[in-house]
Amino acid sequence: MQTAQRIIWLASYPKSGNTWTRSFLANYFAPKGGELDINSLRQFTTGDVRQDFFDRAAGRPFHASDFDEWLLVRPKALRLIALSKPHHHFVKTHSRIERIGHIDLIPPEVTAAAIYIIRNPFDVAQSYARHLATDLDEAIDRMLDRRAMNFGPTMICEVLGSWETHVQSWVNAVGLPLHVMRYEDMAGDPERAFRGLLSFLRAPVNDGQLRRAIRGSSFDQLRKQEEKAGFVERPPGMERFFSKGKAGSWRDDLAPSHVARLREAFLPTIVKWYPELVEETASFAAGK
């Protein structure tokens, strides 16, 4: 049987820097002078919710009647994605790692490695509210929901869980070659963050190429591209996909009550991954 362990997952909870990471990788590995814009990312990376792969897996135009039907087709669709290129390649996912019955959402048999991008939940909340075209309280409700899922128009699903269970499912995965990147480190020192990513991928690091890829995938550059040509991945009803992009905007966007809810729900994971925010968010939540 032909081996299918070719997928390098680009995994994240929504609004955590997945598109930025994909854009950097596309720009870094593009032929010289062949920088890719945001609407060309599909030429370089794919995703686990691609309709065409589910159509092929089902042998018909795929439209699931329920979650169980989608779940049964997913393993075959992922194998087709894995075999769609002859070598390792990047596949975006917002799904958590979970075994449902006898089916793995992230099957080891198609998986080579994973890159997990984590962003602090306080910044995620406002960005996710814009993404969902809803208010902060509803977005936070969704971030706290351990059973949260996203369904596309043909019932192709992303199994999210809560922000915390999503993070834990990936960072605690046993036997998975994994590189974790914090959005805040990517924003604060992109050269160091992306150099570390290339090291994990065992890719040669060319300093000039690295800096060009960072410039080509900067938030300002991505926003300009969206303003000029739109972005095919922008959800209906969302005014802009690339809005702020800076780390720490929660200080201006969130009320103490929002910070308190997120902090109370996710404190163990915040302590582990964002120890620098523990005291500040406690004071903020208390209105100090």
PEURMO-V272922 format. One line per field, one symbol per residue. ss: DSSP state (a for helix, b for strand, c for the rest). psi: psi as a letter, one per 30 degrees, with the letter a starting at -180 (. if undefined). A space follows every 10 residues. Layout:
BEGIN
ss: ???
psi: ???
END
This chain:
BEGIN
ss: ccccccbbbb bbcccccaaa aaaaaaaaac cccccccaaa aaaccbbccc aaaaaaaacc ccccccaaaa aaaaaaaaaa aaccccccbb bbbcccccbb ccbbcccaaa bbbbbbbbcc aaaaaaaaaa aacccaaaaa aaaaccccbb bcccccbbbc ccaaaaaaaa accccccbbb bbaaaaaaca aaaaaaaaaa ccccccaaaa aaaaaaccaa aaaaaaaaac cccccccccc ccccccccca aaaccaaaaa aaaaaaaaaa aaacaaaaaa aaaaaccc
psi: kkkgifkjkj klkkhggeee eeeeeeeefk lkghkklfgg effelalggk eeeeeeefgl jkjkfleeee eefeeeeeee eegflfaklk kkkgllkkkj bgkkeikffg kelkkkkkkk feeeeeeeee efhaleeeee eeffjfgklk klfggkkjje aleeeeeeee fgkkgjjkkk kkeeeeeeie eeefeeeeee fhkkjjeeee eeeeefglee eeeeeeeega jffklkfkek ejddflkgff fffkleeeee eeeeegeeee eefhfffeee feeeffg.
END
